[in-house]
Amino acid sequence: MPDSLHPEIRRLHLFSDMAEDRFAALMRGAYVQNFPPQIELITEGDSSDFLHVLISGAVDLFARWNGRESSLATVRPVSTFILAATIRDQPYLMSARTMEKSRIVLIPSQDVRSAFEEDVQFARAIVAELAQRYRSTIKMQKDLKLRSSLERLANYLLRHQARNGGDAAFELETDKRRLASYLGMTPENLSRAFRGLGPYGVAVEGNRITITDQTDLEGFAKPDPLIDGDLT
């Protein structure tokens, strides 16, 4: 792996406080690859041989069961996936595929586990990251179980708007079929939900969303930081 990538990885909270020799040892065993869109990087059930660090692009985490498939999260740079399987030396519980051209660093899981055992600061960072991801999972469960499909879509749009600078008009970063899967809907239900938000100030043209009445939409959605914080 080129040394030029080390500072970018080092800035991640997970690696920022590691001892220099332990970080250098991790990087010696790591390598970087470029992947085109729609490449399945890992498959649920496979052994967790590598910790992945996304440097550029985007990755969809998803799962399949009994002929059905659901998107669970989107990974954006610079961040790691899937950390828990690496630390536990357990099979992946999710699959991952590139959504666009992506550059990914692969760090052997055995090296990560060795560093976890030997570097206290790295171990603390791993515990903190796993705790944060656990909290994000609880928030996602609350979003799915406590809200109607219309409320889930409304809050997703508000979160997406905020991430894109708060402008009234913005583009969805994913296709609507994947968005429906992420929100726990069928594509048909998603289309009905978009129409249902029309009276609350949501206009849709393709993947372009325009919020014409911010106050009305927020009044309907009732965003809650105990649910919406850190959700994709």
Summary of the structure (lengths in Angstrom):
residues: 232
radius of gyration: 19.3
end to end distance: 29.6
largest distance: 58.8
contacts: 693
relative contact order: 0.14
helix: 48%
strand: 24%
